[in-house]
Amino acid sequence: STLMRSSAASDVYKRQISRCTDFYCLWLGGLIAFTFHLVVHIIQSVVIRKYIPAFVTSILVLPLSLLLIINSIKIIGSPTNVIIAFSIVGIVIVFVNLKIAHMLMNKVSGFFRK
């Protein structure tokens, strides 16, 4: 009975993770990339020895993200190599997105400096 409820809850959770695509590994790869990004902000703050605005947010969100990743891996049940592959895809997407965002930010900043 408890196992059936747990399984049913797991199925509901899976459906809610990625309603649009029904492709949970891509969502998990994005979450892992986001968590990697949080770690980068923490390391960045330590290396430059200055406070950066993302530092506190990263410290607060990192444990929750790790917990969500661990539980999602258990629920999704994909092989490790698939999760690693989609994590790499997610990191590449985040990196490209950041490059585009910084490029646009520089253009907008230049526009307002004129």
N, C-alpha and C positions, 0 to 999 in steps of 0.2 A: 504494500500500500504506500509506504513512504517512498520506496524506489519509484513507483509509478508517478507519484506526485512530483518527485524530483525530476524525473524524465520529462513530464509534461511542462514543468516550469522551465526546464532547459530548452524545450522546443519553442515555447513562447518567447524566451529571451533571444534565441537564434533568429526568429522571425523579425524581432524588433531591431536587431543590430543593423541590418541593412535592408530596409523595406524596399528601396528603389531597385537595387540590383540583385538582391538575393545571393550576393557573392561575398561571403564573409571574409575570405582571405584577403581580398583587396582592402576592405575596411580595416582589418587587423594590421595589414602592412602600413596603412596610413597612420594608425594609432601608434605603432612602433616607431615610425618616422617622427611623429610629433614628440614622442617621449625622448627620442635621440636628440631632437632639437632642444628640449628642456635641459638635457645634460650639457649640451654645447653652451647654453647660456650660463649655467653654473660654472663650468670650466673657464669660460670667457671672463667672468667676474673675478675669479681667483687669479687668473694669469695677469690681467691688467691691474689687479689690486685696487679696483674702484667699484663702487656700487653702480650697477646698471638696473634700469627699471624692471627688467624681466627676471632678475635674480629671485626676488621674494616670491613672485608668482610661480617660478619654476620649482622652488623648494616646496611650496604648498601643493602643487599639482603632481609632482613627480611620484610620490608614494601612491596616490590614487591611480595614476596612469599605470604604474607597475602592477598594482592589484588587478586592475581591469584587464591588462594583457594576460596575466597568469590565468585568471578565470576564463577569459575568452578562448585561450588556447585549449583549455580543458573541454570547454563546451563545443568548440568548432571541431576539434579532433583531427585536424589535418596533419599530414606528416611534417616533420621538422624542416625538410628541404623545401617544401612548398611555402611554409611560413617564412623561411629565410629569403626565398626568391621574392615573395611579395613585399617583404620588408625592404629589400633593396630597391624594388620598384617604387615603393612609398618614399624612400629617402631621396631617390632621384627626382620624383615629382616635387617634393618639398624644396629641394635645392634649386630646381628650375624656377619654381614659384617665388622663392626668395630673391633670386637674381632678377627676375622680372619686376618684383615689387620694389627692389632697391633702385633699379633703373628708372622706373616711373617716379619714385620718390625724388630722385635727383633732378629729373626734368621738372617736376612740379615745384620743387624748392627753387630751382633756377628761374622759373617763371615768376615766382613771388619776390625774388630778390631784385628784379629789374625795376 
